[in-house]
């Protein structure tokens, strides 16, 4: 199955802008998703940059493998439509969902364990089909780990 790159997402622009040594293929999307039409404001842009630098870049550096970001920034309307949490960090650009699939060089467990043991984060949540991780620079990160 051919990997689709996240072309619609500001996260791609953010990572490539602030970590330009990584090829686009290092951020991959495992399945087609709807085009995001939300616009980003300056504050969201700053949050996505910070998230990229503190979570995605270290994962890429450690594993030298694609990071499958299945969700990053969501508008409040989009978040409501998919029944996301009311105060979701995705609506601030402070969270990403990362998945892996059979045959990937990096597993969901490796992603979860590496973040838990090596990175600062606000929340790290093991969900059925992905790892949710948030990072903020607005207040101290809680390093809260949840398994759902």
C-alpha positions in Angstrom: 0.0 0.0 0.0 1.4 3.4 -1.0 2.0 5.9 1.8 0.3 9.2 1.5 2.2 12.2 2.7 0.5 14.9 4.8 0.4 17.7 2.3 -2.6 19.5 3.7 -1.3 19.9 7.2 0.6 22.8 8.7 2.5 20.2 10.8 4.4 19.2 7.6 5.2 22.8 6.9 6.2 23.3 10.5 8.5 20.3 10.7 10.1 21.0 7.4 10.6 24.6 8.3 12.1 23.9 11.7 13.8 20.6 11.0 14.7 20.9 7.4 17.2 18.0 7.4 14.5 15.4 7.3 12.9 14.3 4.0 9.2 14.7 3.6 8.8 10.9 3.7 9.6 11.0 7.4 6.1 12.3 8.1 3.6 9.9 6.5 -0.1 9.3 6.7 -1.3 5.7 6.7 -4.6 6.2 5.1 -6.4 8.9 3.1 -8.2 11.5 5.2 -10.4 14.5 4.4 -8.8 17.7 3.4 -8.5 20.2 6.3 -9.9 23.6 5.4 -9.2 25.3 8.7 -7.0 28.4 8.8 -4.2 28.8 11.3 -3.5 31.8 13.4 -0.2 32.9 14.7 -0.7 31.3 18.1 -1.5 27.9 16.6 1.5 28.2 14.3 3.8 28.8 17.3 2.2 25.8 19.2 2.7 23.5 16.2 6.3 24.6 15.8 7.0 23.9 19.5 5.2 20.5 19.2 7.3 19.6 16.2 10.6 20.5 17.8 9.9 18.8 21.1 8.0 15.6 20.0 8.2 14.8 16.3 11.8 15.8 15.7 13.2 13.7 18.6 11.2 10.7 17.4 12.6 11.0 13.9 16.1 11.5 15.1 15.8 8.4 17.4 14.2 6.0 15.0 15.2 7.3 11.6 11.8 6.1 10.4 8.5 7.7 9.3 6.2 9.1 11.9 2.6 8.5 11.0 0.7 11.6 12.2 -2.9 10.8 11.8 -4.3 14.0 13.5 -2.7 17.3 14.5 -4.5 20.7 14.6 -8.3 20.6 14.4 -10.7 23.6 14.3 -13.3 23.6 17.0 -15.9 22.8 14.4 -13.9 19.8 13.0 -13.2 18.6 16.6 -16.9 18.8 17.4 -17.8 16.9 14.2 -15.5 14.0 15.1 -16.7 14.1 18.7 -13.3 15.1 20.1 -12.9 16.2 23.7 -14.4 19.6 24.4 -11.1 21.1 25.5 -8.9 19.1 23.1 -5.3 20.2 22.8 -5.7 19.5 19.1 -7.8 22.7 18.9 -4.8 24.7 20.1 -2.2 23.0 17.9 -0.7 21.4 21.0 -1.4 17.7 20.3 -0.8 15.0 17.7 -2.0 11.5 17.2 0.7 9.1 16.0 0.1 5.6 14.7 2.1 2.7 13.3 1.0 -0.3 11.2 2.2 -3.8 10.6 5.6 -3.8 8.9 6.6 -0.3 10.0 10.2 0.2 11.3 8.8 1.8 14.5 5.9 0.3 16.6 3.3 2.0 18.6 4.8 0.6 21.8 8.3 2.0 20.8 6.7 5.4 20.1 4.9 5.4 23.5 7.8 4.1 25.5 10.3 6.5 23.9 8.2 9.5 24.6 7.4 8.4 28.1 11.0 7.7 29.0 12.8 10.4 27.2 10.7 13.4 26.3 8.8 16.1 28.2 5.1 16.1 27.4 1.8 17.3 28.8 -0.2 14.2 28.2 0.7 10.9 26.7 -2.3 8.6 26.0 -2.2 5.0 24.7 -5.4 4.7 22.7 -6.8 1.7 20.8 -5.3 2.7 17.4 -2.8 5.5 18.1 -0.7 7.3 20.6 -1.9 10.8 21.6 0.7 13.2 22.8 0.5 16.9 23.7 3.1 19.5 24.6 2.6 23.0 25.7 4.9 26.0 26.4 2.1 28.0 28.1 2.5 26.3 31.4 4.5 23.4 32.9 3.9 20.1 31.2 2.4 17.5 33.5 4.0 14.4 32.0 0.6 12.6 32.6 0.4 9.1 31.2 -2.9 7.5 30.5 -3.9 4.1 29.0 -7.4 3.9 27.6 
